[in-house]
Amino acid sequence: MNSKKELYSKLIPKVSALIDVNVNIIANLANISAVLKEELDCLWVGFYLVEENQLVVGPYQGPVACTKIEYGRGVCGKCWELKEAIVVDDVDLYEDHISCSADSRSEIVVPVFDSNNNVKMVLDIDSVDLAAFDAEDKTGLVSIASLITALL
Ligand code: SME
């Protein structure tokens, strides 16, 4: 097994074990962002929650981030619009990238759907390294996003 496959094969059950359907979504997202920060080599990891026509920052770990992102804007808003994960190898080459930290060089954003296939939030992860995220991350993080769907 390659190292990322192995990483996610351990991380997904950890996230699953942390999820508590008897507490609110913010408590769950707080713990999920903490375990992702512990297990993934990243600068920033957290959630932006859909609130009316914009994304609003939710639980996260890492440097202070922007509070609001409009629909379709930045990598996060585009992920919401397209309803699909986006991997950015070099944030400087992504035209509409919203820079929250000058240290961020690459990024992955994954949508989290409710049971009606509406995007309710996005999971955003930033790295100080170029091209830190690949198809294995996308597969692993989409699985983690689907665990969150069970809470919505
Ligand atoms: N880079 C994101 C903004 C959020 S921060 O990375 C935490 C974007 O372009 O949407």
Backbone and ligand atoms as CSV (ligand in chain L), in Angstrom:
chain,resi,resn,atom,element,x,y,z
A,1,MET,N,N,0.859,-1.204,0.000
A,1,MET,CA,C,0.000,0.000,0.000
A,1,MET,C,C,0.891,1.248,0.000
A,2,ASN,N,N,0.580,2.243,-0.855
A,2,ASN,CA,C,1.413,3.454,-0.782
A,2,ASN,C,C,1.094,4.232,0.492
A,3,SER,N,N,1.943,5.187,0.807
A,3,SER,CA,C,1.846,5.808,2.127
A,3,SER,C,C,0.568,6.621,2.317
A,4,LYS,N,N,0.085,7.255,1.230
A,4,LYS,CA,C,-1.160,8.029,1.402
A,4,LYS,C,C,-2.367,7.111,1.565
A,5,LYS,N,N,-2.363,6.017,0.810
A,5,LYS,CA,C,-3.465,5.037,0.962
A,5,LYS,C,C,-3.499,4.543,2.404
A,6,GLU,N,N,-2.314,4.247,2.928
A,6,GLU,CA,C,-2.197,3.757,4.297
A,6,GLU,C,C,-2.674,4.821,5.297
A,7,LEU,N,N,-2.224,6.054,5.036
A,7,LEU,CA,C,-2.618,7.175,5.901
A,7,LEU,C,C,-4.148,7.275,5.996
A,8,TYR,N,N,-4.815,7.278,4.840
A,8,TYR,CA,C,-6.272,7.437,4.855
A,8,TYR,C,C,-6.972,6.184,5.382
A,9,SER,N,N,-6.359,5.025,5.177
A,9,SER,CA,C,-7.000,3.808,5.700
A,9,SER,C,C,-7.038,3.830,7.230
A,10,LYS,N,N,-6.127,4.595,7.834
A,10,LYS,CA,C,-6.164,4.747,9.301
A,10,LYS,C,C,-6.982,5.969,9.709
A,11,LEU,N,N,-6.873,7.026,8.900
A,11,LEU,CA,C,-7.539,8.284,9.256
A,11,LEU,C,C,-9.073,8.194,9.164
A,12,ILE,N,N,-9.567,7.521,8.141
A,12,ILE,CA,C,-11.027,7.462,7.958
A,12,ILE,C,C,-11.715,6.804,9.168
A,13,PRO,N,N,-11.215,5.654,9.661
A,13,PRO,CA,C,-11.839,5.093,10.872
A,13,PRO,C,C,-11.701,5.999,12.100
A,14,LYS,N,N,-10.584,6.760,12.169
A,14,LYS,CA,C,-10.424,7.691,13.298
A,14,LYS,C,C,-11.501,8.768,13.258
A,15,VAL,N,N,-11.744,9.311,12.068
A,15,VAL,CA,C,-12.783,10.338,11.938
A,15,VAL,C,C,-14.141,9.731,12.268
A,16,SER,N,N,-14.372,8.540,11.744
A,16,SER,CA,C,-15.647,7.877,11.978
A,16,SER,C,C,-15.886,7.668,13.486
A,17,ALA,N,N,-14.823,7.286,14.198
A,17,ALA,CA,C,-14.946,7.033,15.638
A,17,ALA,C,C,-15.186,8.318,16.432
A,18,LEU,N,N,-14.688,9.442,15.886
A,18,LEU,CA,C,-14.851,10.730,16.578
A,18,LEU,C,C,-16.250,11.297,16.440
A,19,ILE,N,N,-16.899,10.941,15.336
A,19,ILE,CA,C,-18.217,11.524,15.056
A,19,ILE,C,C,-19.233,11.077,16.103
A,20,ASP,N,N,-19.932,12.082,16.628
A,20,ASP,CA,C,-20.941,11.807,17.660
A,20,ASP,C,C,-22.255,12.439,17.213
A,21,VAL,N,N,-23.184,11.584,16.815
A,21,VAL,CA,C,-24.459,12.089,16.295
A,21,VAL,C,C,-25.303,12.766,17.381
A,22,ASN,N,N,-24.903,12.600,18.631
A,22,ASN,CA,C,-25.685,13.189,19.730
A,22,ASN,C,C,-25.240,14.593,20.113
A,23,VAL,N,N,-24.209,15.102,19.446
A,23,VAL,CA,C,-23.811,16.492,19.711
A,23,VAL,C,C,-23.921,17.304,18.426
A,24,ASN,N,N,-23.827,18.628,18.574
A,24,ASN,CA,C,-24.083,19.488,17.413
A,24,ASN,C,C,-22.967,19.420,16.376
A,25,ILE,N,N,-23.280,19.941,15.194
A,25,ILE,CA,C,-22.363,19.842,14.051
A,25,ILE,C,C,-21.048,20.579,14.322
A,26,ILE,N,N,-21.101,21.720,15.008
A,26,ILE,CA,C,-19.879,22.493,15.267
A,26,ILE,C,C,-18.900,21.692,16.132
A,27,ALA,N,N,-19.413,21.019,17.148
A,27,ALA,CA,C,-18.559,20.187,18.003
A,27,ALA,C,C,-17.896,19.089,17.172
A,28,ASN,N,N,-18.660,18.479,16.291
A,28,ASN,CA,C,-18.107,17.430,15.430
A,28,ASN,C,C,-17.054,17.983,14.474
A,29,LEU,N,N,-17.352,19.106,13.848
A,29,LEU,CA,C,-16.402,19.682,12.889
A,29,LEU,C,C,-15.123,20.138,13.589
A,30,ALA,N,N,-15.249,20.618,14.833
A,30,ALA,CA,C,-14.072,21.046,15.596
A,30,ALA,C,C,-13.128,19.862,15.809
A,31,ASN,N,N,-13.682,18.745,16.236
A,31,ASN,CA,C,-12.833,17.573,16.463
A,31,ASN,C,C,-12.293,16.990,15.159
A,32,ILE,N,N,-13.107,17.036,14.108
A,32,ILE,CA,C,-12.623,16.512,12.821
A,32,ILE,C,C,-11.471,17.377,12.312
A,33,SER,N,N,-11.590,18.701,12.420
A,33,SER,CA,C,-10.480,19.556,11.951
A,33,SER,C,C,-9.226,19.302,12.791
A,34,ALA,N,N,-9.397,19.038,14.085
A,34,ALA,CA,C,-8.231,18.767,14.936
A,34,ALA,C,C,-7.537,17.460,14.540
A,35,VAL,N,N,-8.303,16.414,14.294
A,35,VAL,CA,C,-7.659,15.140,13.938
A,35,VAL,C,C,-7.015,15.235,12.552
A,36,LEU,N,N,-7.632,15.974,11.643
A,36,LEU,CA,C,-7.019,16.139,10.317
A,36,LEU,C,C,-5.710,16.924,10.435
A,37,LYS,N,N,-5.684,17.938,11.299
A,37,LYS,CA,C,-4.445,18.724,11.479
A,37,LYS,C,C,-3.343,17.861,12.086
A,38,GLU,N,N,-3.741,16.976,12.991
A,38,GLU,CA,C,-2.746,16.088,13.620
A,38,GLU,C,C,-2.187,15.071,12.633
A,39,GLU,N,N,-3.037,14.572,11.763
A,39,GLU,CA,C,-2.632,13.438,10.919
A,39,GLU,C,C,-2.131,13.824,9.530
A,40,LEU,N,N,-2.529,15.010,9.053
A,40,LEU,CA,C,-2.093,15.419,7.713
A,40,LEU,C,C,-1.038,16.509,7.867
A,41,ASP,N,N,-0.077,16.503,6.963
A,41,ASP,CA,C,0.981,17.507,7.019
A,41,ASP,C,C,0.446,18.765,6.316
A,42,CYS,N,N,-0.182,19.658,7.075
A,42,CYS,CA,C,-0.809,20.808,6.438
A,42,CYS,C,C,-0.667,22.076,7.271
A,43,LEU,N,N,-0.836,23.204,6.597
A,43,LEU,CA,C,-0.767,24.510,7.251
A,43,LEU,C,C,-2.107,24.866,7.898
A,44,TRP,N,N,-3.166,24.602,7.158
A,44,TRP,CA,C,-4.513,25.028,7.578
A,44,TRP,C,C,-5.491,23.934,7.179
A,45,VAL,N,N,-6.412,23.623,8.053
A,45,VAL,CA,C,-7.485,22.690,7.698
A,45,VAL,C,C,-8.749,23.127,8.419
A,46,GLY,N,N,-9.837,23.177,7.692
A,46,GLY,CA,C,-11.080,23.565,8.341
A,46,GLY,C,C,-12.239,23.613,7.374
A,47,PHE,N,N,-13.316,24.161,7.884
A,47,PHE,CA,C,-14.582,24.142,7.159
A,47,PHE,C,C,-15.093,25.556,6.895
A,48,TYR,N,N,-15.666,25.745,5.721
A,48,TYR,CA,C,-16.457,26.943,5.431
A,48,TYR,C,C,-17.899,26.479,5.241
A,49,LEU,N,N,-18.798,27.083,5.997
A,49,LEU,CA,C,-20.194,26.638,6.010
A,49,LEU,C,C,-21.056,27.528,5.114
A,50,VAL,N,N,-21.947,26.901,4.351
A,50,VAL,CA,C,-22.876,27.659,3.511
A,50,VAL,C,C,-23.892,28.370,4.399
A,51,GLU,N,N,-23.934,29.700,4.259
A,51,GLU,CA,C,-24.948,30.495,4.963
A,51,GLU,C,C,-25.549,31.446,3.948
A,52,GLU,N,N,-26.783,31.168,3.550
A,52,GLU,CA,C,-27.460,31.913,2.483
A,52,GLU,C,C,-26.586,31.913,1.237
A,53,ASN,N,N,-26.125,33.104,0.778
A,53,ASN,CA,C,-25.406,33.134,-0.507
A,53,ASN,C,C,-23.891,33.230,-0.352
A,54,GLN,N,N,-23.388,32.843,0.815
A,54,GLN,CA,C,-21.937,32.913,0.999
A,54,GLN,C,C,-21.439,31.775,1.886
A,55,LEU,N,N,-20.123,31.617,1.902
A,55,LEU,CA,C,-19.488,30.681,2.824
A,55,LEU,C,C,-18.972,31.471,4.020
A,56,VAL,N,N,-19.161,30.927,5.205
A,56,VAL,CA,C,-18.676,31.570,6.440
A,56,VAL,C,C,-17.756,30.581,7.143
A,57,VAL,N,N,-16.620,31.093,7.606
A,57,VAL,CA,C,-15.645,30.189,8.216
A,57,VAL,C,C,-16.243,29.477,9.431
A,58,GLY,N,N,-15.910,28.204,9.557
A,58,GLY,CA,C,-16.363,27.385,10.679
A,58,GLY,C,C,-15.149,26.889,11.446
A,59,PRO,N,N,-15.278,25.758,12.131
A,59,PRO,CA,C,-14.155,25.232,12.895
A,59,PRO,C,C,-12.935,24.982,12.008
A,60,TYR,N,N,-11.770,25.392,12.491
A,60,TYR,CA,C,-10.534,25.153,11.741
A,60,TYR,C,C,-9.348,25.122,12.676
A,61,GLN,N,N,-8.224,24.676,12.107
A,61,GLN,CA,C,-6.934,24.678,12.810
A,61,GLN,C,C,-5.932,25.332,11.870
A,62,GLY,N,N,-5.198,26.302,12.395
A,62,GLY,CA,C,-4.186,26.963,11.570
A,62,GLY,C,C,-4.281,28.453,11.698
A,63,PRO,N,N,-3.536,29.178,10.848
A,63,PRO,CA,C,-3.530,30.642,10.923
A,63,PRO,C,C,-4.907,31.248,10.674
A,64,VAL,N,N,-5.108,32.461,11.162
A,64,VAL,CA,C,-6.378,33.175,10.973
A,64,VAL,C,C,-6.734,33.218,9.486
A,65,ALA,N,N,-8.006,32.959,9.193
A,65,ALA,CA,C,-8.453,32.881,7.796
A,65,ALA,C,C,-9.529,33.928,7.525
A,66,CYS,N,N,-9.835,34.118,6.233
A,66,CYS,CA,C,-10.889,35.082,5.910
A,66,CYS,C,C,-12.239,34.544,6.406
A,67,THR,N,N,-13.105,35.466,6.781
A,67,THR,CA,C,-14.365,35.094,7.433
A,67,THR,C,C,-15.421,34.643,6.431
A,68,LYS,N,N,-15.494,35.365,5.289
A,68,LYS,CA,C,-16.574,35.090,4.338
A,68,LYS,C,C,-16.017,34.928,2.924
A,69,ILE,N,N,-16.635,34.052,2.155
A,69,ILE,CA,C,-16.262,33.859,0.742
A,69,ILE,C,C,-17.562,33.807,-0.058
A,70,GLU,N,N,-17.617,34.582,-1.139
A,70,GLU,CA,C,-18.837,34.606,-1.957
A,70,GLU,C,C,-18.947,33.354,-2.831
A,71,TYR,N,N,-20.187,33.016,-3.180
A,71,TYR,CA,C,-20.460,31.890,-4.080
A,71,TYR,C,C,-19.651,32.050,-5.362
A,72,GLY,N,N,-18.934,31.015,-5.738
A,72,GLY,CA,C,-18.177,31.038,-6.995
A,72,GLY,C,C,-16.806,31.675,-6.893
A,73,ARG,N,N,-16.495,32.296,-5.749
A,73,ARG,CA,C,-15.211,33.002,-5.626
A,73,ARG,C,C,-14.176,32.138,-4.895
A,74,GLY,N,N,-12.905,32.354,-5.280
A,74,GLY,CA,C,-11.827,31.588,-4.665
A,74,GLY,C,C,-11.975,30.105,-4.988
A,75,VAL,N,N,-11.106,29.305,-4.401
A,75,VAL,CA,C,-11.184,27.863,-4.642
A,75,VAL,C,C,-12.407,27.296,-3.900
A,76,CYS,N,N,-12.648,27.842,-2.709
A,76,CYS,CA,C,-13.774,27.333,-1.905
A,76,CYS,C,C,-15.123,27.611,-2.565
A,77,GLY,N,N,-15.309,28.858,-3.010
A,77,GLY,CA,C,-16.574,29.223,-3.654
A,77,GLY,C,C,-16.776,28.483,-4.966
A,78,LYS,N,N,-15.675,28.207,-5.665
A,78,LYS,CA,C,-15.760,27.464,-6.931
A,78,LYS,C,C,-16.140,25.998,-6.661
A,79,CYS,N,N,-15.590,25.446,-5.595
A,79,CYS,CA,C,-15.931,24.066,-5.199
A,79,CYS,C,C,-17.426,23.965,-4.899
A,80,TRP,N,N,-17.940,24.965,-4.199
A,80,TRP,CA,C,-19.382,25.022,-3.899
A,80,TRP,C,C,-20.180,25.081,-5.203
A,81,GLU,N,N,-19.764,25.969,-6.106
A,81,GLU,CA,C,-20.486,26.143,-7.376
A,81,GLU,C,C,-20.446,24.867,-8.227
A,82,LEU,N,N,-19.267,24.273,-8.366
A,82,LEU,CA,C,-19.099,23.102,-9.239
A,82,LEU,C,C,-19.579,21.811,-8.578
A,83,LYS,N,N,-19.727,21.852,-7.249
A,83,LYS,CA,C,-20.114,20.665,-6.480
A,83,LYS,C,C,-19.120,19.530,-6.681
A,84,GLU,N,N,-17.845,19.900,-6.771
A,84,GLU,CA,C,-16.820,18.855,-6.884
A,84,GLU,C,C,-15.520,19.311,-6.246
A,85,ALA,N,N,-14.700,18.319,-5.879
A,85,ALA,CA,C,-13.418,18.616,-5.233
A,85,ALA,C,C,-12.483,19.323,-6.222
A,86,ILE,N,N,-11.685,20.240,-5.702
A,86,ILE,CA,C,-10.697,20.946,-6.525
A,86,ILE,C,C,-9.328,20.800,-5.867
A,87,VAL,N,N,-8.353,20.368,-6.680
A,87,VAL,CA,C,-6.967,20.274,-6.216
A,87,VAL,C,C,-6.185,21.371,-6.932
A,88,VAL,N,N,-5.495,22.209,-6.162
A,88,VAL,CA,C,-4.687,23.301,-6.744
A,88,VAL,C,C,-3.229,23.031,-6.385
A,89,ASP,N,N,-2.429,22.738,-7.418
A,89,ASP,CA,C,-1.008,22.418,-7.181
A,89,ASP,C,C,-0.193,23.647,-6.794
A,90,ASP,N,N,-0.569,24.800,-7.395
A,90,ASP,CA,C,0.188,26.032,-7.127
A,90,ASP,C,C,-0.826,27.176,-7.035
A,91,VAL,N,N,-1.037,27.663,-5.831
A,91,VAL,CA,C,-2.077,28.678,-5.642
A,91,VAL,C,C,-1.787,29.959,-6.443
A,92,ASP,N,N,-0.515,30.222,-6.717
A,92,ASP,CA,C,-0.169,31.428,-7.487
A,92,ASP,C,C,-0.654,31.333,-8.935
A,93,LEU,N,N,-0.917,30.118,-9.401
A,93,LEU,CA,C,-1.364,29.933,-10.786
A,93,LEU,C,C,-2.893,29.807,-10.876
A,94,TYR,N,N,-3.565,29.838,-9.735
A,94,TYR,CA,C,-5.037,29.760,-9.724
A,94,TYR,C,C,-5.551,31.192,-9.686
A,95,GLU,N,N,-6.148,31.613,-10.796
A,95,GLU,CA,C,-6.461,33.032,-11.000
A,95,GLU,C,C,-7.239,33.675,-9.848
A,96,ASP,N,N,-8.255,32.986,-9.376
A,96,ASP,CA,C,-9.147,33.606,-8.381
A,96,ASP,C,C,-8.856,33.114,-6.961
A,97,HIS,N,N,-7.662,32.624,-6.740
A,97,HIS,CA,C,-7.307,32.135,-5.400
A,97,HIS,C,C,-7.420,33.269,-4.382
A,98,ILE,N,N,-8.012,32.966,-3.224
A,98,ILE,CA,C,-8.080,33.940,-2.129
A,98,ILE,C,C,-6.987,33.570,-1.135
A,99,SER,N,N,-6.042,34.468,-0.959
A,99,SER,CA,C,-4.905,34.165,-0.093
A,99,SER,C,C,-5.202,34.573,1.348
A,100,CYS,N,N,-5.231,33.580,2.226
A,100,CYS,CA,C,-5.440,33.876,3.653
A,100,CYS,C,C,-4.098,33.883,4.370
A,101,SER,N,N,-3.159,33.073,3.888
A,101,SER,CA,C,-1.810,33.035,4.465
A,101,SER,C,C,-0.810,33.047,3.324
A,102,ALA,N,N,0.198,33.891,3.441
A,102,ALA,CA,C,1.237,33.967,2.404
A,102,ALA,C,C,2.034,32.665,2.350
A,103,ASP,N,N,1.924,31.838,3.382
A,103,ASP,CA,C,2.686,30.585,3.420
A,103,ASP,C,C,2.015,29.460,2.634
A,104,SER,N,N,0.760,29.641,2.269
A,104,SER,CA,C,0.048,28.571,1.556
A,104,SER,C,C,0.508,28.491,0.107
A,105,ARG,N,N,0.881,27.276,-0.346
A,105,ARG,CA,C,1.353,27.102,-1.726
A,105,ARG,C,C,0.443,26.195,-2.544
A,106,SER,N,N,-0.217,25.243,-1.893
A,106,SER,CA,C,-1.157,24.379,-2.619
A,106,SER,C,C,-2.352,24.077,-1.716
A,107,GLU,N,N,-3.416,23.577,-2.352
A,107,GLU,CA,C,-4.689,23.518,-1.622
A,107,GLU,C,C,-5.601,22.438,-2.209
A,108,ILE,N,N,-6.437,21.873,-1.350
A,108,ILE,CA,C,-7.511,20.981,-1.823
A,108,ILE,C,C,-8.801,21.390,-1.125
A,109,VAL,N,N,-9.879,21.438,-1.873
A,109,VAL,CA,C,-11.182,21.787,-1.300
A,109,VAL,C,C,-12.195,20.727,-1.746
A,110,VAL,N,N,-12.942,20.206,-0.780
A,110,VAL,CA,C,-13.886,19.107,-1.030
A,110,VAL,C,C,-15.272,19.529,-0.543
A,111,PRO,N,N,-16.307,19.338,-1.356
A,111,PRO,CA,C,-17.653,19.692,-0.899
A,111,PRO,C,C,-18.212,18.653,0.073
A,112,VAL,N,N,-19.043,19.129,0.989
A,112,VAL,CA,C,-19.766,18.220,1.887
A,112,VAL,C,C,-21.253,18.408,1.584
A,113,PHE,N,N,-21.904,17.325,1.195
A,113,PHE,CA,C,-23.308,17.377,0.769
A,113,PHE,C,C,-24.241,16.922,1.889
A,114,ASP,N,N,-25.483,17.426,1.833
A,114,ASP,CA,C,-26.507,16.814,2.679
A,114,ASP,C,C,-27.133,15.656,1.893
A,115,SER,N,N,-28.119,15.012,2.477
A,115,SER,CA,C,-28.680,13.825,1.820
A,115,SER,C,C,-29.457,14.169,0.550
A,116,ASN,N,N,-29.731,15.480,0.329
A,116,ASN,CA,C,-30.402,15.898,-0.910
A,116,ASN,C,C,-29.426,16.406,-1.960
A,117,ASN,N,N,-28.138,16.137,-1.737
A,117,ASN,CA,C,-27.095,16.545,-2.686
A,117,ASN,C,C,-26.880,18.060,-2.756
A,118,ASN,N,N,-27.282,18.770,-1.697
A,118,ASN,CA,C,-26.954,20.204,-1.603
A,118,ASN,C,C,-25.631,20.354,-0.865
A,119,VAL,N,N,-24.775,21.268,-1.350
A,119,VAL,CA,C,-23.519,21.533,-0.643
A,119,VAL,C,C,-23.855,22.329,0.625
A,120,LYS,N,N,-23.463,21.803,1.766
A,120,LYS,CA,C,-23.727,22.481,3.042
A,120,LYS,C,C,-22.479,23.141,3.612
A,121,MET,N,N,-21.312,22.673,3.150
A,121,MET,CA,C,-20.037,23.237,3.604
A,121,MET,C,C,-18.950,22.714,2.678
A,122,VAL,N,N,-17.757,23.310,2.797
A,122,VAL,CA,C,-16.599,22.742,2.106
A,122,VAL,C,C,-15.505,22.498,3.139
A,123,LEU,N,N,-14.737,21.457,2.875
A,123,LEU,CA,C,-13.543,21.149,3.679
A,123,LEU,C,C,-12.344,21.666,2.891
A,124,ASP,N,N,-11.567,22.537,3.510
A,124,ASP,CA,C,-10.440,23.192,2.831
A,124,ASP,C,C,-9.144,22.830,3.552
A,125,ILE,N,N,-8.133,22.424,2.788
A,125,ILE,CA,C,-6.832,22.108,3.393
A,125,ILE,C,C,-5.734,22.792,2.576
A,126,ASP,N,N,-4.838,23.475,3.285
A,126,ASP,CA,C,-3.738,24.216,2.652
A,126,ASP,C,C,-2.400,23.638,3.093
A,127,SER,N,N,-1.431,23.697,2.181
A,127,SER,CA,C,-0.081,23.214,2.504
A,127,SER,C,C,0.968,24.274,2.182
A,128,VAL,N,N,2.077,24.223,2.893
A,128,VAL,CA,C,3.199,25.124,2.580
A,128,VAL,C,C,4.000,24.593,1.389
A,129,ASP,N,N,3.716,23.356,0.964
A,129,ASP,CA,C,4.439,22.758,-0.169
A,129,ASP,C,C,3.622,22.846,-1.448
A,130,LEU,N,N,4.302,23.001,-2.558
A,130,LEU,CA,C,3.637,22.936,-3.860
A,130,LEU,C,C,3.138,21.513,-4.095
A,131,ALA,N,N,2.006,21.389,-4.771
A,131,ALA,CA,C,1.467,20.086,-5.196
A,131,ALA,C,C,1.453,19.052,-4.068
A,132,ALA,N,N,1.008,19.479,-2.904
A,132,ALA,CA,C,1.000,18.560,-1.752
A,132,ALA,C,C,-0.137,17.542,-1.838
A,133,PHE,N,N,-1.165,17.843,-2.620
A,133,PHE,CA,C,-2.366,17.000,-2.623
A,133,PHE,C,C,-2.562,16.334,-3.990
A,134,ASP,N,N,-3.016,15.076,-3.962
A,134,ASP,CA,C,-3.175,14.326,-5.211
A,134,ASP,C,C,-4.492,13.543,-5.190
A,135,ALA,N,N,-4.616,12.626,-6.127
A,135,ALA,CA,C,-5.866,11.865,-6.256
A,135,ALA,C,C,-6.160,11.018,-5.011
A,136,GLU,N,N,-5.114,10.569,-4.333
A,136,GLU,CA,C,-5.329,9.780,-3.099
A,136,GLU,C,C,-5.956,10.660,-2.008
A,137,ASP,N,N,-5.474,11.912,-1.921
A,137,ASP,CA,C,-6.067,12.836,-0.946
A,137,ASP,C,C,-7.532,13.079,-1.295
A,138,LYS,N,N,-7.772,13.282,-2.600
A,138,LYS,CA,C,-9.140,13.562,-3.038
A,138,LYS,C,C,-10.064,12.403,-2.647
A,139,THR,N,N,-9.637,11.184,-2.946
A,139,THR,CA,C,-10.454,10.005,-2.608
A,139,THR,C,C,-10.671,9.897,-1.102
A,140,GLY,N,N,-9.595,10.075,-0.340
A,140,GLY,CA,C,-9.680,9.957,1.113
A,140,GLY,C,C,-10.568,11.030,1.719
A,141,LEU,N,N,-10.405,12.259,1.237
A,141,LEU,CA,C,-11.166,13.369,1.820
A,141,LEU,C,C,-12.636,13.341,1.387
A,142,VAL,N,N,-12.895,12.835,0.183
A,142,VAL,CA,C,-14.304,12.666,-0.237
A,142,VAL,C,C,-14.983,11.644,0.691
A,143,SER,N,N,-14.257,10.599,1.081
A,143,SER,CA,C,-14.819,9.617,2.028
A,143,SER,C,C,-15.106,10.269,3.374
A,144,ILE,N,N,-14.178,11.118,3.815
A,144,ILE,CA,C,-14.381,11.806,5.095
A,144,ILE,C,C,-15.580,12.755,4.993
A,145,ALA,N,N,-15.698,13.440,3.859
A,145,ALA,CA,C,-16.846,14.336,3.655
A,145,ALA,C,C,-18.150,13.542,3.720
A,146,SER,N,N,-18.135,12.332,3.183
A,146,SER,CA,C,-19.392,11.557,3.191
A,146,SER,C,C,-19.746,11.088,4.603
A,147,LEU,N,N,-18.746,10.953,5.477
A,147,LEU,CA,C,-19.053,10.638,6.883
A,147,LEU,C,C,-19.795,11.805,7.530
A,148,ILE,N,N,-19.410,13.013,7.134
A,148,ILE,CA,C,-20.046,14.218,7.708
A,148,ILE,C,C,-21.501,14.330,7.224
A,149,THR,N,N,-21.752,13.890,6.000
A,149,THR,CA,C,-23.118,13.924,5.450
A,149,THR,C,C,-24.102,13.229,6.408
A,150,ALA,N,N,-23.627,12.206,7.079
A,150,ALA,CA,C,-24.494,11.467,8.004
A,150,ALA,C,C,-24.979,12.339,9.172
A,151,LEU,N,N,-24.279,13.449,9.415
A,151,LEU,CA,C,-24.656,14.353,10.514
A,151,LEU,C,C,-25.647,15.421,10.079
A,152,LEU,N,N,-25.887,15.541,8.757
A,152,LEU,CA,C,-26.655,16.695,8.251
A,152,LEU,C,C,-28.111,16.340,7.960
L,1,SME,N1,N,-7.712,29.845,-0.395
L,1,SME,C1,C,-9.131,29.763,-0.187
L,1,SME,C2,C,-9.575,30.685,0.917
L,1,SME,C3,C,-9.620,30.045,2.263
L,1,SME,S1,S,-8.117,29.870,2.981
L,1,SME,O1,O,-7.205,29.083,2.140
L,1,SME,C4,C,-8.198,29.221,4.491
L,1,SME,C5,C,-9.870,30.099,-1.475
L,1,SME,O2,O,-9.259,30.523,-2.458
L,1,SME,O3,O,-11.086,29.922,-1.501
